[in-house]
Amino acid sequence: MMIRRWPICLVALGLSLSLGHAATGRPNVLFIAIDDLNDWVGCLGGHPQVRTPNIDRLARRGVLFSNAHCQAPICNPSRVSLLTGVLPSTSGVYELNQPHHLSTVLKDAVTLPAHYKAAGYHVLGRGKIYHGRYEYPTDWHDFKTTGDARNQQWRTKPVSSIPGIRVRDFGPIDLPEEQFGDLINARWAAGQLQRDFGRPFFMAVGIRLPHVPLYAPRRFFKRHPEKQVKLPVVRGDDLADLPPAGLQITRYMHNTPLNHKSVLASGNWRNAVAAYLACTEFVDHCVGVMLDALDASSHAKDTVVVLWSDHGWHLGEKQHWAKRSLWGESTRVPLIVAGPGLAKGNCSRPVGLIDLYPTLNELCDLAKPPQSLEGHSLVPLLRKPDAAWPHPAITTFHQNDHTIRTEHWRYIRYANGDEELYDCAADPHEWINLAAKLEHRGTLAQLRLHLPKVNAVDAPVRASGR
């Protein structure tokens, strides 16, 4: 059965600045970061069997951006870009082991939580906000990266039958829900939302699922018995028109147990899809814990809610698994901003996670940070979702590897000069590469104008053991 593919979503639950904290007139911010969540969310229509009532109710409160994209299809550079407002092609942060403070471009940059702290907010958080071991304690008044007991399962006895699967394992586990780090952090946030901080707050909560290992409590698998799971729609000859650089991307996971051949050979495709659906629904449960607490609190009418994922995830599309590609399954993300006073409705304009820093800066009336923000404030779209928007969304994988996403097109340009072009209006699965068609030369020329003019060399990597 064909799975409908709708573009990604930013949900904007708008906030009237006149309803801000009594002491300052500025709103609070509840900032929910989700790891590896693609468009398999109810309001996005990415998979017909997923149920995400809490994310969906957040969507109904504000503007649903149905064409939102990350700036890098991998955790660290995506998060660095969002938290500093600087593109990966400018900073040189392209990989996991490049903390932002080592980049010469970002050494004086002020991250989003640090910016709120300097503005007088009470800044607190839990879970994965930055990537890696650095917590940057001076950015916060209170922050911890909570451990997660679910990670012991793959170390002791993997659940799936794929040989050597280890951390990329998937399936139901019987660990008490109270020991899952995501629920621990959601309940922590629910408790904090009952406090009066005496000033506006910026509260960040990082949810690890559906990042691997794809473990969720067994009850979330009951709706997804293996034989009833609907697989992503794929096309057998989908790789036939990819250039060499594109084919190389599809082979990224070939040296790991979680690759398309291994998944098929072991009969685990439906099990892996079921695990991703179950993990997503557990994430939605955690989001509901926080939203319920917010709605019951004194902060309900003066808080902007932002929900985002750092990048998407493949589950066999283009015979690829995980992220690290420049196609829609990797770049498309849920992105939600919510609060009283802003418009409600769907917005199909192409937007990026990099647009969040200038958006929140404007909504909360903060001073400009020292670094130049390369995104664009979404406030005009939060007020009028169909407002004119001349900006495409740009995603960068490595130096000189970019994709340009407009409302109509996806254009990919690799460092070696290989190109792909997809008419996303007519071909939402991105099956038919039009780059070699003469009739699209003009479109290619126009899209090339949006490629970044700066392509920084790689930023320094973290030294071993540090």
C-alpha positions as CSV (number, residue, x, y, z in Angstrom):
1,M,0.0,0.0,0.0
2,M,1.3,3.4,-0.9
3,I,2.2,5.7,2.0
4,R,1.3,9.3,1.5
5,R,4.3,11.7,1.7
6,W,3.6,15.1,3.0
7,P,6.4,17.5,3.5
8,I,7.6,18.3,7.0
9,C,5.9,20.4,9.5
10,L,6.6,23.4,11.7
11,V,3.7,23.9,13.9
12,A,3.4,27.4,15.2
13,L,1.3,28.0,18.2
14,G,1.7,31.7,18.2
15,L,2.1,34.0,21.1
16,S,1.0,37.6,21.4
17,L,3.9,39.4,23.0
18,S,1.4,41.5,25.1
19,L,0.7,38.3,27.0
20,G,4.2,37.8,28.2
21,H,5.6,37.5,31.7
22,A,4.2,40.2,33.9
23,A,7.6,41.3,35.1
24,T,9.1,41.8,31.6
25,G,6.3,41.5,29.0
26,R,8.4,38.7,27.4
27,P,7.0,35.2,26.8
28,N,8.4,32.0,28.2
29,V,9.8,29.3,25.8
30,L,9.3,25.6,26.1
31,F,11.8,24.1,23.6
32,I,11.3,20.5,22.8
33,A,14.1,18.8,20.7
34,I,13.4,15.3,19.3
35,D,16.2,13.1,17.8
36,D,15.8,11.5,14.4
37,L,12.1,12.1,14.0
38,N,11.0,12.1,10.3
39,D,7.5,13.0,8.9
40,W,5.9,9.9,10.3
41,V,3.7,12.1,12.4
42,G,-0.1,12.2,12.2
43,C,-0.3,15.9,11.2
44,L,2.3,15.3,8.5
45,G,0.8,12.2,6.9
46,G,4.1,10.4,6.5
47,H,2.8,7.0,7.6
48,P,-0.9,6.0,7.7
49,Q,-0.6,3.9,10.8
50,V,1.2,6.3,13.2
51,R,-0.8,7.9,16.0
52,T,0.6,11.1,17.5
53,P,-2.4,12.8,19.2
54,N,-0.3,15.1,21.3
55,I,1.9,16.5,18.6
56,D,-1.2,16.8,16.4
57,R,-3.1,18.8,19.0
58,L,-0.1,21.1,19.2
59,A,-0.3,21.5,15.4
60,R,-3.9,22.4,15.6
61,R,-3.1,25.3,17.9
62,G,-0.9,27.2,15.5
63,V,0.7,27.2,12.1
64,L,1.7,23.9,10.5
65,F,4.8,24.4,8.4
66,S,4.6,21.5,5.9
67,N,7.9,22.1,4.2
68,A,10.5,22.5,7.0
69,H,14.1,21.1,6.7
70,C,17.2,20.6,8.8
71,Q,20.5,22.3,7.7
72,A,22.5,19.1,8.1
73,P,21.3,15.5,8.0
74,I,23.3,14.4,11.0
75,C,23.0,15.3,14.7
76,N,25.9,17.5,15.7
77,P,26.0,19.9,12.7
78,S,22.3,20.2,12.6
79,R,22.1,21.2,16.3
80,V,25.1,23.5,16.1
81,S,23.5,25.3,13.2
82,L,20.2,25.7,15.0
83,L,21.7,26.8,18.3
84,T,24.1,29.3,16.8
85,G,22.1,30.5,13.8
86,V,25.1,29.8,11.4
87,L,25.1,27.5,8.4
88,P,27.4,24.4,8.4
89,S,28.9,25.7,5.1
90,T,30.0,28.9,7.0
91,S,31.1,27.3,10.3
92,G,32.8,24.1,8.8
93,V,30.9,22.0,11.3
94,Y,29.9,19.0,9.2
95,E,30.4,15.9,11.4
96,L,29.7,14.4,14.9
97,N,33.1,15.1,16.5
98,Q,33.3,18.8,15.8
99,P,32.0,20.7,18.9
100,H,31.1,24.3,18.0
101,H,33.5,25.9,20.3
102,L,36.5,24.6,18.3
103,S,35.2,26.3,15.1
104,T,37.1,29.5,14.4
105,V,33.9,31.0,13.0
106,L,31.9,30.1,16.1
107,K,34.4,30.6,18.9
108,D,32.7,33.9,19.9
109,A,29.1,32.8,19.0
110,V,26.4,32.9,21.7
111,T,24.2,29.9,21.6
112,L,20.5,30.2,21.9
113,P,20.2,29.2,25.6
114,A,23.1,31.5,26.5
115,H,21.4,34.3,24.6
116,Y,18.3,33.9,26.7
117,K,20.4,33.7,29.9
118,A,22.1,37.0,29.0
119,A,18.6,38.5,28.4
120,G,17.6,37.8,32.0
121,Y,15.6,34.6,31.4
122,H,15.8,31.6,33.8
123,V,17.4,29.0,31.5
124,L,17.1,25.3,32.3
125,G,17.1,22.0,30.5
126,R,17.4,18.2,30.4
127,G,18.4,15.6,27.8
128,K,20.0,15.9,24.4
129,I,20.2,19.5,23.3
130,Y,23.8,19.8,22.1
131,H,25.4,16.7,20.7
132,G,28.1,14.8,22.4
133,R,29.7,15.1,25.8
134,Y,29.8,18.9,26.1
135,E,27.0,20.4,28.3
136,Y,28.3,24.0,28.2
137,P,27.2,24.6,31.8
138,T,27.8,28.4,31.6
139,D,24.9,28.5,29.0
140,W,22.4,27.4,31.7
141,H,21.2,28.0,35.2
142,D,20.3,24.3,35.5
143,F,21.1,21.6,32.9
144,K,21.7,17.8,32.9
145,T,22.0,15.1,30.2
146,T,20.0,12.3,31.8
147,G,21.2,8.7,31.4
148,D,18.9,6.2,29.7
149,A,18.5,2.7,31.1
150,R,17.2,1.4,27.8
151,N,20.7,1.4,26.4
152,Q,21.7,-1.6,28.5
153,Q,19.5,-3.9,26.4
154,W,21.6,-4.0,23.3
155,R,24.7,-4.4,25.4
156,T,23.3,-7.5,27.1
157,K,20.9,-9.2,24.6
158,P,19.8,-7.6,21.4
159,V,16.1,-8.0,20.5
160,S,16.2,-8.2,16.7
161,S,17.6,-11.1,14.7
162,I,20.1,-9.2,12.6
163,P,23.6,-10.5,13.4
164,G,25.9,-8.0,15.2
165,I,23.2,-5.3,15.3
166,R,24.3,-3.8,18.7
167,V,23.3,-0.1,19.1
168,R,21.2,-0.1,16.0
169,D,18.9,-2.8,17.5
170,F,15.1,-2.4,17.6
171,G,12.1,-4.0,19.2
172,P,9.9,-4.0,22.4
173,I,11.6,-4.2,25.8
174,D,10.1,-4.8,29.2
175,L,12.0,-2.0,31.0
176,P,9.7,0.0,33.3
177,E,8.6,3.2,31.5
178,E,9.8,5.2,34.5
179,Q,13.4,4.2,33.6
180,F,13.3,5.5,30.0
181,G,15.2,8.8,30.0
182,D,12.7,10.5,27.7
183,L,9.9,10.0,30.2
184,I,12.1,11.0,33.1
185,N,12.9,14.3,31.4
186,A,9.3,14.9,30.4
187,R,8.1,14.4,33.9
188,W,10.9,16.7,35.2
189,A,9.7,19.4,32.8
190,A,6.1,18.8,33.9
191,G,7.2,19.5,37.5
192,Q,9.2,22.6,36.6
193,L,6.2,24.0,34.7
194,Q,4.4,24.3,38.1
195,R,7.1,26.7,39.4
196,D,7.0,30.4,39.4
197,F,10.6,31.5,38.5
198,G,9.8,35.2,39.1
199,R,10.9,35.9,35.5
200,P,10.4,34.4,32.1
201,F,12.0,31.0,31.5
202,F,13.6,29.2,28.6
203,M,13.2,25.5,29.2
204,A,14.8,23.0,26.8
205,V,13.9,19.3,26.9
206,G,15.8,16.8,24.6
207,I,14.0,13.5,23.7
208,R,16.4,10.8,22.4
209,L,13.9,8.5,20.7
210,P,13.4,7.6,17.9
211,H,17.2,7.6,17.8
212,V,18.6,4.0,17.8
213,P,18.4,1.7,19.6
214,L,14.7,1.7,18.6
215,Y,13.4,0.4,21.9
216,A,10.0,1.4,23.4
217,P,7.8,-0.1,26.1
218,R,6.0,-3.2,24.9
219,R,2.6,-1.6,25.1
220,F,3.5,0.7,22.2
221,F,4.0,-2.2,19.9
222,K,0.6,-3.7,20.5
223,R,-0.9,-1.5,17.7
224,H,1.7,-2.7,15.2
225,P,1.8,-6.5,14.8
226,E,4.3,-7.5,12.2
227,K,1.9,-8.8,9.6
228,Q,-0.2,-5.6,9.6
229,V,2.7,-3.1,9.3
230,K,2.6,-1.1,6.1
231,L,6.1,-0.6,4.6
232,P,7.3,2.6,3.0
233,V,6.5,2.7,-0.7
234,V,9.7,2.1,-2.7
235,R,10.5,1.7,-6.3
236,G,12.6,-1.1,-7.6
237,D,14.5,1.0,-10.1
238,D,14.8,4.1,-7.9
239,L,18.6,4.0,-8.0
240,A,18.9,3.7,-11.7
241,D,19.1,7.5,-12.4
242,L,21.3,8.4,-9.5
243,P,24.7,9.9,-10.2
244,P,27.8,8.2,-8.7
245,A,27.8,10.6,-5.7
246,G,24.1,9.7,-5.0
247,L,24.8,6.0,-5.2
248,Q,27.7,6.4,-2.7
249,I,25.2,7.9,-0.2
250,T,22.9,4.9,-0.5
251,R,25.9,2.7,0.4
252,Y,26.7,4.6,3.6
253,M,25.1,1.9,5.9
254,H,26.5,-1.0,3.9
255,N,29.3,-1.5,6.4
256,T,26.9,-1.7,9.3
257,P,24.4,-4.4,10.2
258,L,21.5,-2.0,9.6
259,N,21.5,-1.9,5.8
260,H,18.8,-2.7,3.4
261,K,20.2,-6.1,2.3
262,S,20.6,-7.3,5.9
263,V,17.1,-6.1,6.9
264,L,15.5,-7.9,3.9
265,A,17.6,-11.1,4.3
266,S,16.7,-11.4,8.0
267,G,13.0,-10.7,7.4
268,N,13.1,-7.6,9.6
269,W,11.8,-4.8,7.5
270,R,8.3,-4.8,9.0
271,N,9.8,-5.3,12.5
272,A,12.0,-2.2,12.1
273,V,9.1,-0.1,10.8
274,A,7.0,-1.3,13.7
275,A,9.8,-0.3,16.1
276,Y,10.1,3.2,14.6
277,L,6.3,3.7,14.8
278,A,6.2,2.5,18.4
279,C,9.1,4.7,19.4
280,T,7.4,7.7,17.8
281,E,4.2,7.0,19.7
282,F,6.2,6.8,22.9
283,V,7.8,10.2,22.1
284,D,4.3,11.6,21.5
285,H,3.3,10.3,25.0
286,C,6.2,12.2,26.5
287,V,5.2,15.3,24.6
288,G,1.7,14.9,26.0
289,V,3.0,14.8,29.6
290,M,4.6,18.2,29.0
291,L,1.7,19.8,27.2
292,D,-0.8,18.6,29.9
293,A,1.4,20.1,32.6
294,L,1.7,23.4,30.6
295,D,-2.0,23.6,30.0
296,A,-2.7,23.1,33.7
297,S,-0.1,25.7,34.8
298,S,-0.2,29.4,35.2
299,H,2.2,29.7,32.2
300,A,-0.3,28.4,29.6
301,K,-1.1,31.8,28.2
302,D,2.3,33.3,28.1
303,T,4.5,30.4,26.7
304,V,5.8,29.8,23.2
305,V,6.1,26.1,22.5
306,V,8.8,25.0,20.0
307,L,9.0,21.4,18.9
308,W,11.6,20.3,16.4
309,S,13.6,17.3,15.2
310,D,17.3,17.6,14.2
311,H,16.8,15.6,10.9
312,G,14.7,12.8,9.4
313,W,15.4,9.1,9.0
314,H,15.2,6.6,6.1
315,L,13.6,3.2,6.6
316,G,14.4,1.6,3.3
317,E,13.5,4.5,0.9
318,K,16.2,4.6,-1.8
319,Q,17.5,1.3,-0.2
320,H,19.0,3.5,2.5
321,W,18.7,3.4,6.3
322,A,19.2,6.1,9.0
323,K,20.1,9.6,7.9
324,R,23.1,11.1,6.1
325,S,21.5,11.9,2.8
326,L,20.3,15.0,0.9
327,W,16.9,13.5,0.0
328,G,13.6,14.4,1.7
329,E,13.6,11.4,4.1
330,S,16.7,12.9,5.8
331,T,16.2,16.6,5.5
332,R,12.4,16.9,6.3
333,V,11.7,17.5,10.0
334,P,8.8,18.3,12.3
335,L,9.2,21.8,13.6
336,I,6.6,23.3,15.9
337,V,6.2,26.8,17.4
338,A,3.1,27.4,19.5
339,G,1.6,30.2,21.6
340,P,-1.5,32.4,22.0
341,G,-2.0,35.2,19.5
342,L,-0.4,33.9,16.3
343,A,-2.1,32.6,13.2
344,K,-3.4,29.0,12.8
345,G,-3.2,27.0,9.6
346,N,-0.9,25.3,7.2
347,C,2.1,26.9,5.6
348,S,3.9,25.3,2.7
349,R,6.8,27.7,2.5
350,P,10.3,26.1,2.6
351,V,11.8,26.9,6.0
352,G,14.7,25.7,8.0
353,L,15.8,25.0,11.6
354,I,18.2,27.8,11.2
355,D,15.3,30.2,11.1
356,L,14.4,29.4,14.7
357,Y,17.1,31.6,16.3
358,P,16.0,34.8,14.5
359,T,12.3,33.9,15.0
360,L,12.6,33.5,18.8
361,N,14.8,36.5,18.9
362,E,12.0,38.6,17.4
363,L,9.2,36.9,19.3
364,C,10.9,37.5,22.7
365,D,12.3,41.0,21.7
366,L,15.9,40.1,22.5
367,A,19.0,42.0,21.4
368,K,21.0,40.7,18.5
369,P,23.7,38.1,19.3
370,P,27.3,38.9,18.3
371,Q,27.3,36.4,15.4
372,S,25.5,37.2,12.2
373,L,22.3,35.0,12.0
374,E,22.0,33.4,8.6
375,G,18.4,32.3,9.0
376,H,15.2,34.4,8.5
377,S,12.6,35.2,11.1
378,L,9.5,33.2,10.6
379,V,7.3,35.8,12.3
380,P,5.7,37.0,9.1
381,L,4.6,33.4,8.4
382,L,3.4,33.0,12.0
383,R,1.2,35.9,11.5
384,K,0.1,35.0,7.9
385,P,1.0,31.5,6.8
386,D,0.6,32.3,3.1
387,A,2.7,35.4,3.2
388,A,5.3,35.8,0.5
389,W,8.6,33.9,1.3
390,P,11.5,34.2,-1.2
391,H,13.9,31.9,0.7
392,P,14.6,28.3,0.0
393,A,15.7,25.8,2.6
394,I,19.4,24.7,2.3
395,T,20.8,21.5,3.7
396,T,24.5,20.6,3.7
397,F,26.0,17.2,4.2
398,H,29.8,17.8,3.8
399,Q,31.8,20.6,2.3
400,N,30.3,21.5,-1.1
401,D,27.5,18.9,-0.8
402,H,24.2,20.8,-0.7
403,T,20.5,20.5,-1.5
404,I,18.2,23.4,-2.2
405,R,14.5,22.9,-1.4
406,T,11.8,25.3,-2.7
407,E,8.0,24.8,-2.7
408,H,8.2,23.0,-6.0
409,W,11.8,21.6,-6.4
410,R,14.6,19.7,-4.8
411,Y,18.0,20.4,-6.3
412,I,21.1,18.5,-5.1
413,R,24.7,19.4,-6.0
414,Y,27.5,17.2,-4.8
415,A,31.1,18.3,-4.4
416,N,32.2,16.4,-7.5
417,G,29.6,18.3,-9.6
418,D,27.0,15.5,-9.8
419,E,23.4,16.8,-9.7
420,E,19.9,15.7,-9.0
421,L,16.7,17.5,-9.6
422,Y,13.2,16.5,-8.5
423,D,9.8,18.0,-9.2
424,C,8.4,17.5,-5.7
425,A,5.0,18.7,-6.6
426,A,4.6,15.9,-9.2
427,D,7.0,13.4,-7.7
428,P,6.8,13.7,-3.8
429,H,8.8,10.5,-3.4
430,E,11.8,12.0,-5.4
431,W,11.9,9.0,-7.7
432,I,12.6,10.7,-11.0
433,N,15.9,12.6,-11.4
434,L,15.4,15.3,-14.0
435,A,18.8,16.9,-13.9
436,A,19.8,15.5,-17.3
437,K,16.7,16.7,-19.1
438,L,17.4,19.6,-21.4
439,E,14.0,21.2,-20.7
440,H,15.1,21.8,-17.1
441,R,18.3,23.7,-17.8
442,G,16.7,27.0,-16.8
443,T,15.4,25.6,-13.5
444,L,18.8,24.2,-12.7
445,A,20.4,27.6,-13.4
446,Q,18.0,29.4,-11.1
447,L,18.4,26.9,-8.3
448,R,22.2,27.0,-8.5
449,L,22.1,30.7,-7.6
450,H,21.0,29.6,-4.1
451,L,24.0,27.4,-3.4
452,P,26.2,28.7,-0.5
453,K,28.9,31.1,-1.6
454,V,31.1,30.1,1.3
455,N,32.1,26.4,1.8
456,A,34.4,26.4,4.8
457,V,37.0,23.7,5.4
458,D,36.3,21.3,8.2
459,A,36.3,22.7,11.7
460,P,38.8,21.1,14.2
461,V,37.7,17.8,15.7
462,R,37.6,16.9,19.3
463,A,40.8,15.4,20.6
464,S,40.5,11.8,21.8
465,G,39.5,11.5,25.4
466,R,38.5,15.2,25.6
